[in-house]
Amino acid sequence: MRSYKSIERPAQVLGMNLQDLGLLVGLFIGSVLLLGFLGMAVKIPRLVYLLVILSEIGLLLGLRYLTRTQAPGFLMAWLSYTFIQPRRLAVGLLPPPAHGKNPQDNRV
């Protein structure tokens, strides 16, 4: 069976996966908005803004390096493992539900 590598590869922009770039841009926008709202209440030194920009550039370079070294979807895999996947896997029948819990929700 013939496979097309260009179709099977994830979309890339600026040398990194599109999902990772979207998360990185979202993190940058969120951090700037948070600092803007905090800046209305308290005085934030300019060094903090510089630190945010440098950390974003560092993340951008790090994710580009991970994409070049064929670590596909590293950021999405970490987020999925941290927030979405169940902590333990049930093999066989599901245990009976505890008080009012959904039996399909096996998160611990």
ROPA-246897 format. One record per atom (N, C-alpha, C): residue in three letters; x, y, z negated. Coordinates in steps of 0.001 Angstrom, whole numbers, plus 500000, padded with zeros to 6 digits. Example, Ala and Ser with C-alpha at 12.3 -4.5 7.8 and 13.67 -1.06 7.14 Angstrom:
BEGIN
ALA513190494310492200 ALA512300495500492200 ALA513200496700492200 SER512850497750492920 SER513670498940492860 SER512900500030492130 
***
This chain:
BEGIN
MET500838498829500000 MET500000500000500000 MET500887501240500000 ARG500550502167500826 ARG501353503374500960 ARG500963504380499876 SER501956504981499252 SER501674505998498232 SER502325507312498653 TYR501645508389498357 TYR502126509717498706 TYR502652510396497457 LYS503947510619497407 LYS504576511201496220 LYS504118512636495975 SER503835513377497035 SER503425514764496836 SER502045514853496190 ILE501198513865496413 ILE499873513859495804 ILE499956513367494366 GLU500813512407494087 GLU500886511808492763 GLU501616512684491755 ARG502451513600492236 ARG503156514482491313 ARG502214515547490776 PRO502380515947489507 PRO501545517041489005 PRO501935518361489659 ALA500990519288489703 ALA501247520593490309 ALA502294521343489497 GLN503222522006490190 GLN504287522736489511 GLN504325524181489997 VAL504538525086489051 VAL504708526506489327 VAL505899526962488497 LEU506805527730489096 LEU508022528209488429 LEU508865527070487876 GLY508841525929488526 GLY509686524809488138 GLY509182524036486940 MET507919524192486559 MET507371523434485434 MET505930523047485735 ASN505406522079484981 ASN504046521614485215 ASN503053522746484978 LEU501989522740485744 LEU501003523809485680 LEU500303523853484327 GLN500015522698483728 GLN499380522672482414 GLN500295523268481351 ASP501575522930481397 ASP502521523478480430 ASP502657524992480588 LEU502674525448481828 LEU502760526886482068 LEU501516527602481559 GLY500346527001481758 GLY499115527593481247 GLY499111527694479730 LEU499583526658479059 LEU499672526703477599 LEU500675527750477143 LEU501775527887477863 LEU502792528869477513 LEU502270530293477682 VAL501549530540478768 VAL500961531867478983 VAL499895532152477929 GLY499091531147477595 GLY498089531313476547 GLY498715531613475194 LEU499826530952474889 LEU500534531214473643 LEU501087532630473618 PHE501613533089474742 PHE502148534451474813 PHE501040535488474631 ILE499928535307475328 ILE498821536251475209 ILE498263536243473785 GLY498110535056473213 GLY497602534962471847 GLY498521535609470829 SER499827535420470984 SER500758536012470025 SER500800537532470150 VAL500720538046471382 VAL500705539502471573 VAL499421540096471007 LEU498274539433471230 LEU497017539919470670 LEU497032539891469141 LEU497558538808468579 LEU497636538711467121 LEU498531539801466546 LEU499665540030467179 LEU500542541107466703 LEU499895542472466890 GLY499107542643467940 GLY498406543906468147 GLY497376544168467065 PHE496604543128466720 PHE495614543289465654 PHE496279543513464297 LEU497363542797464046 LEU498086543013462790 LEU498726544397462754 GLY499134544897463929 GLY499744546219464005 GLY498778547335463650 MET497468547077463808 MET496489548079463396 MET496386548174461881 ALA496664547085461177 ALA496533547068459718 ALA497845547427459022 VAL498940546851459480 VAL500250547096458860 VAL501254547442459953 LYS502320548067459555 LYS503369548424460513 LYS504251547203460773 ILE504353546841462044 ILE505173545689462440 ILE506415546218463137 PRO507594545791462670 PRO508822546277463317 PRO508946545758464755 ARG509657546508465570 ARG509845546142466973 ARG510647544849467117 LEU511397544501466111 LEU512184543266466151 LEU511271542047466261 VAL510077542118465673 VAL509143540989465740 VAL508677540788467184 TYR508377541882467885 TYR507980541774469292 TYR509111541197470133 LEU510335541633469851 LEU511493541098470566 LEU511656539609470293 LEU511431539199469040 LEU511540537793468675 LEU510497536949469412 VAL509266537466469538 VAL508216536744470269 VAL508600536594471737 ILE509078537653472345 ILE509448537590473764 ILE510617536633473976 LEU511619536682473098 LEU512758535767473232 LEU512352534308473009 SER511435534067472072 SER510981532686471855 SER510185532183473056 GLU509406533048473688 GLU508669532649474883 GLU509625532332476036 ILE510650533127476197 ILE511644532857477242 ILE512369531548476952 GLY512692531317475674 GLY513328530056475295 GLY512433528858475570 LEU511129528982475269 LEU510196527899475574 LEU510072527669477078 LEU510049528756477847 LEU509972528639479299 LEU511178527889479849 LEU512365528264479403 LEU513576527580479868 LEU513616526133479399 GLY513175525890478172 GLY513152524519477651 GLY512199523623478424 LEU511008524135478737 LEU510048523337479494 LEU510504523121480938 ARG511183524103481515 ARG511733523904482864 ARG512803522816482839 TYR513646522815481790 TYR514674521781481666 TYR514035520402481496 LEU512988520308480665 LEU512323519022480468 LEU511665518532481755 THR511150519441482557 THR510550519041483834 THR511625518536484796 ARG512785519185484795 ARG513872518752485681 ARG514418517397485274 THR514430517089483970 THR514969515813483500 THR513909514722483451 GLN512800514945484166 GLN511734513949484307 GLN511119513530482975 ALA510783514486482136 ALA509994514207480940 ALA508594514744481215 PRO507761513987481927 PRO506503514543482431 PRO505513514830481320 GLY504925516007481359 GLY503854516358480444 GLY504234516327478992 PHE505422516743478651 PHE505877516654477266 PHE504970517445476337 LEU504657518677476700 LEU503857519531475834 LEU502442518996475695 MET501838518558476793 MET500488518009476723 MET500465516707475935 ALA501497515882476061 ALA501551514637475302 ALA501670514924473808 TRP502471515906473433 TRP502623516250472021 TRP501313516792471453 LEU500647517684472207 LEU499370518223471738 LEU498322517126471626 SER498295516226472584 SER497344515121472544 SER497609514230471338 TYR498870513910471087 TYR499222513065469951 TYR498882513757468639 THR499108515062468551 THR498897515780467304 THR497424516004467003 PHE496623516347468004 PHE495260516782467726 PHE494160515830468175 ILE494395514991469178 ILE493293514247469783 ILE493314512758469437 GLN494462512119469487 GLN494512510679469338 GLN494206510253467905 PRO493556509090467753 PRO493307508583466394 PRO494612508186465719 ARG494638508272464421 ARG495868507974463677 ARG496152506482463592 ARG495112505667463649 ARG495345504219463651 ARG494432503607464687 LEU494873502546465286 LEU494110501891466335 LEU493375500704465742 ALA492103500566466048 ALA491313499434465588 ALA491338498360466673 VAL491725497162466274 VAL491751496041467201 VAL490610495120466818 GLY489788494775467776 GLY488643493919467493 GLY487423494761467175 LEU486582494247466288 LEU485362494949465923 LEU485679496155465054 LEU484861497189465197 LEU485033498383464368 LEU484570498094462948 PRO485231498650461959 PRO484784498450460577 PRO483426499134460380 PRO482656498689459381 PRO481349499326459159 PRO481533500793458793 PRO480594501654459234 PRO480762503090458979 PRO480632503422457499 ALA481457504356457071 ALA481358504852455706 ALA480156505788455636 HIS479916506361454544 HIS478728507173454282 HIS478557508281455303 GLY477675508071456287 GLY477307509095457239 GLY478334509380458321 LYS479376508561458463 LYS480377508800459488 LYS479984508113460783 ASN480406508679461891 ASN480166508112463192 ASN481112506925463398 PRO480609505739463761 PRO481510504585463891 PRO482523504706465020 GLN482253505546466033 GLN483215505701467130 GLN484351506645466741 ASP484206507420465708 ASP485226508382465305 ASP486149507726464290 ASN487260507166464767 ASN488185506440463882 ASN489357507287463438 ARG489202508568463415 ARG490312509413462982 ARG490426509357461469 VAL491660509356461031 VAL491928509311459587 VAL492335510691459121 
***
